[in-house]
Amino acid sequence: MKRLIVVGITILFLGSGCSALKKTWNAITGKDETKPAQQLAWDGMDAFEDGDYKDAIENFQQLRDWYPFSKYAILAELKIADAHYQLEQYEEAIFAYEEFEKLHPRNEAIPNVIYQIGRCYYDQIDTIDRDQTPARKALETFQRLSKQFPNDQYARSAAEHIPKCLKSLAGNDYYIGIFYYKSKHYKAALQRFMSVLSNYPDVGYHQETLEYIAKCEASLSENEE
């Protein structure tokens, strides 16, 4: 079947010329390679600003694939990541942002890129009884941003999100500590509560943690006696 299509296109090319062949090939592949890089950039930005992020991704991917050396290619790479983030496709967004950082480590957008990686993790933070990988990754990313670009506006924005990351991590240790305490595993519970005090001070669990530490120590003393 594919051979017949190729033969048909060849015949059409011989009879009608290159322009007809190009139109036929575009119809088969679904591509419009006559659209210039600038137009793809404009169409992608229009779609993005209108909230049509899937269409924006399509335009920017075409721009990146067809015109990889265009001055608009870097814009396309960044906006693809932004569009995935807006669609809450966090894994795809993180991958796109990280690829951008690898390819353009000195680009002026890097502080924003690192911040957005952090936001991808941050926006996935769940309740304290769930996996804390998003909170941990968000914290690490925001701290990296603050270290690399301490005076940047995105570092200041990241600093505003760090307390929630710390509170989530502290809450998880506190939650596990209570679980161990209720299960009468007092030594394990005590280790968790001590971790809350040493690693996450002043995030909202200090007083309750002190009370449980006292309970654990009392229970351990009773068991020893």
Residue pairs with C-beta under 8 A, 6 or more apart in sequence:
5 28
9 21
9 24
9 25
12 20
12 21
12 24
13 20
13 21
22 33
22 34
26 32
26 33
26 34
31 62
33 66
35 43
35 62
37 63
37 66
37 67
37 70
37 71
37 72
37 73
38 72
40 59
40 60
40 62
40 63
40 66
40 67
40 72
40 76
41 59
41 60
41 63
41 72
41 75
41 76
43 59
44 56
44 59
44 60
44 63
44 76
44 79
45 56
45 79
47 53
47 55
47 56
47 59
48 56
48 79
48 82
48 83
51 86
53 83
53 84
53 86
53 87
54 83
54 87
56 79
56 83
57 80
57 83
57 84
60 75
60 76
60 77
60 79
60 80
60 83
61 76
61 80
63 70
63 72
63 73
63 76
64 73
64 76
64 77
64 80
67 73
74 104
74 107
77 96
77 99
77 100
77 103
77 104
78 100
78 109
78 113
80 96
81 93
81 96
81 97
81 100
81 113
81 116
82 93
82 116
84 90
84 92
84 93
84 96
85 93
85 116
85 119
85 120
88 123
90 120
90 121
90 123
90 124
93 116
93 120
94 117
94 120
94 121
97 113
97 114
97 116
97 117
97 120
98 117
100 107
100 109
100 113
101 110
101 113
101 114
101 117
104 110
107 113
110 149
111 145
111 148
111 149
111 152
111 153
111 154
111 155
112 154
114 141
114 144
114 145
114 148
114 149
114 154
115 142
115 145
115 154
115 155
115 157
115 158
117 141
118 137
118 138
118 141
118 142
118 145
118 158
118 161
119 138
119 161
121 134
121 135
121 137
121 138
121 141
122 134
122 135
122 138
122 142
122 161
122 164
122 165
124 134
125 134
125 135
125 138
125 164
125 165
125 168
126 134
128 168
128 171
128 172
128 174
128 175
129 172
129 175
132 168
132 169
132 172
135 164
135 165
135 168
135 169
135 172
136 165
136 169
138 161
138 165
139 162
139 165
139 166
139 169
141 158
142 158
142 159
142 161
142 162
142 165
143 162
145 152
145 154
145 155
145 158
146 155
146 158
146 159
149 155
163 203
166 200
166 203
167 200
167 203
167 204
167 205
169 199
169 200
170 196
170 199
170 200
170 203
170 204
170 205
171 204
171 205
173 192
173 193
173 195
173 196
173 199
173 200
174 192
174 193
174 196
174 205
174 208
174 209
176 192
177 189
177 190
177 192
177 193
177 196
177 209
177 212
178 189
178 212
179 189
180 186
180 188
180 189
180 192
181 189
181 212
181 215
181 216
184 219
186 216
186 219
186 220
186 223
187 216
187 220
189 212
189 216
190 213
190 216
190 217
190 220
193 209
193 212
193 213
193 216
194 213
196 205
196 209
197 206
197 209
197 210
197 213
